């Protein structure tokens, strides 16, 4: 049996990219990184990325194009990929972290 988490960034949610399978999860909904058995460094990187993601939106016209350049998007994706890899490694075999990020 696995514990499933979904990995994606959500506008207006600046503290985590993690969402449990069920709303009544013991890890919170959305997931609170401090409740997970992960390192402080990985936890901090997840929060940093979530906060950074908020600036990828034009809050005056959210459905419009991102104010980020292609280079900023690429860097963010690389950093998110690295954080996801670290997260999966630290959580181990009893966990499944599904990458549900949408393409730019």
C-alpha positions as CSV (number, residue, x, y, z in Angstrom):
1,X,0.0,0.0,0.0
2,X,1.3,3.4,-0.9
3,X,0.7,6.9,0.3
4,X,0.0,9.1,-2.8
5,X,0.8,12.8,-3.2
6,X,0.2,15.0,-6.2
7,X,2.9,17.5,-7.1
8,X,1.8,20.7,-8.8
9,X,1.9,24.5,-8.2
10,X,-1.4,26.3,-7.5
11,X,-2.1,30.0,-7.7
12,X,-2.8,31.4,-4.3
13,X,-1.1,28.5,-2.4
14,X,2.4,29.9,-1.6
15,X,3.5,27.2,0.9
16,X,3.4,23.9,-0.8
17,X,3.2,22.1,-4.2
18,X,1.9,18.9,-2.6
19,X,-1.6,17.6,-2.4
20,X,-2.7,14.4,-0.7
21,X,-5.1,12.0,-2.3
22,X,-7.8,12.7,0.3
23,X,-8.9,15.9,2.0
24,X,-8.8,14.3,5.5
25,X,-5.1,13.4,5.1
26,X,-3.0,13.4,8.2
27,X,-0.5,15.5,6.2
28,X,-3.0,18.4,5.7
29,X,-4.9,19.5,2.6
30,X,-3.0,21.0,0.9
31,X,-0.1,19.0,2.3
32,X,2.0,20.7,5.0
33,X,5.6,20.0,4.2
34,X,6.6,20.1,7.9
35,X,4.4,17.0,8.5
36,X,6.4,14.9,6.0
37,X,9.5,12.8,6.8
38,X,11.8,14.9,4.6
39,X,14.8,17.0,5.3
40,X,14.6,20.7,6.3
41,X,16.4,21.6,3.0
42,X,13.9,19.8,0.8
43,X,11.0,21.3,2.8
44,X,12.5,24.8,2.4
45,X,13.0,24.3,-1.3
46,X,9.3,23.2,-1.8
47,X,8.1,26.3,0.0
48,X,10.5,28.6,-1.9
49,X,9.4,27.2,-5.2
50,X,5.7,27.6,-4.3
51,X,6.3,31.2,-3.3
52,X,8.3,31.8,-6.4
53,X,5.5,30.3,-8.6
54,X,3.1,33.0,-7.4
55,X,5.1,35.6,-9.4
56,X,4.6,33.6,-12.6
57,X,1.1,35.0,-12.8
58,X,-0.1,38.4,-13.8
59,X,-2.5,38.8,-10.9
60,X,-4.4,41.6,-12.6
61,X,-5.2,39.3,-15.5
62,X,-4.4,35.7,-14.3
63,X,-5.6,34.0,-17.5
64,X,-3.2,36.1,-19.6
65,X,0.4,35.3,-20.4
66,X,2.9,34.8,-17.7
67,X,5.2,37.8,-17.0
68,X,8.1,35.3,-16.8
69,X,10.5,35.0,-19.7
70,X,11.1,31.6,-21.3
71,X,14.5,31.4,-19.4
72,X,12.7,32.0,-16.1
73,X,10.2,29.2,-16.8
74,X,13.0,26.8,-17.8
75,X,15.0,27.6,-14.7
76,X,11.9,27.1,-12.5
77,X,11.1,23.8,-14.2
78,X,14.7,22.6,-13.7
79,X,14.5,23.5,-10.0
80,X,11.1,21.9,-9.6
81,X,12.4,18.7,-11.2
82,X,15.3,18.6,-8.8
83,X,13.0,19.2,-5.8
84,X,10.7,16.5,-7.0
85,X,13.6,14.0,-7.4
86,X,14.9,14.9,-3.9
87,X,11.4,14.5,-2.4
88,X,10.8,11.1,-4.0
89,X,14.2,9.9,-2.8
90,X,13.7,11.1,0.8
91,X,10.1,9.7,1.1
92,X,11.2,6.3,-0.2
93,X,9.3,3.2,-1.4
94,X,6.1,3.6,0.6
95,X,5.2,6.8,-1.2
96,X,4.1,7.7,-4.8
97,X,4.5,11.3,-5.8
98,X,2.7,12.0,-9.0
99,X,4.0,14.9,-11.2
100,X,0.8,16.7,-12.2
101,X,2.4,20.0,-13.3
102,X,0.8,21.6,-16.3
103,X,3.0,22.7,-19.2
104,X,3.5,26.5,-19.6
